[in-house]
Amino acid sequence: MKLEMVGRIDECFLLSYAIDPEQAAALLPAGLELITCRGSAFFNIVVCHVDRMRPRFTPRALGVTYWHIAYRLQVRAILARARSIEGLYFLRSDVDRWPLGALGNRMTDFQFHAADVRFSVERESWSLQVEDTQGRGTATLCAHRANTNGVMPGSPFSSVEERERVLKYAPFGLAVSRFGRSLRVSEVIRDEALWKEEPVRVEVADWNYPRSVGFNDLCLVRAMRVSPIDYVWRIGRTEPMRPV
């Protein structure tokens, strides 16, 4: 069943980390492969506040507003007829509206978990605290507006242009069906002309989830804050995969 949800992302941070491909590959289902550059794979974290998400044609007043923190790998899937598609494989999501997360786990592959989220703004600084439902800290982020957007220390990229090309946002969430015969695709639709980013300087970024799956050597390679933008999430598309 195909479904379109609409809403507005009114706060959003995107962080990309270089990671060991061998560690990351162990978490991928057959049919997906990592996108790599100079011996690094890429782990993507999005922190976003979604305003009034609802099915298309539903009144805005009936929408749900929530925080969503998602942990994703940048991947490629090989489809039937020698086609391919690049996107993001969701390892986990934290969401502060559990009924929404429970419903989302029935309809998507985003792996929702319940969490408490606290977010604060002071001038050009932003702070985030995430705790699971038992009150255990799972994430801390403190960031400030940055004046530069250069290649970060330890990055595998030789230039900003190469970084942007390799990490170019692919608006697809990808998941493999139970028997590996088809690819489930969740598609994001937005007005690219309205997509605006600004670099941020990350002072603190502590993520419990990547440590729990063995990602102990995260190297931050890109950190951006996104301007508010309307989104459409299209759910329910499937594609036949190349037989293994």
Secondary structure, 3 states (H helix, E strand, C coil): CCEEEEEEEEEEEEEEEEECHHHHHCCCCCCEEECCECCEEEEEEEEEEEEEEEECCCCHHHCEEEEEEEEEEEEEEEEHHHCEEEEEEEEEEEECCHHHHHHHHHHCCCCEEEEEEEEEEECCEEEEEEEECCCCEEEEEEEEECCCCCCCCCCCCCCHHHHHHHCCCCCEEEEECCCCCEEEEEEEECCHHHCCEEEEEEEEEEEHHHHHCCCCCCEEEEEEEECCEEEEEEEEEEEEECCC
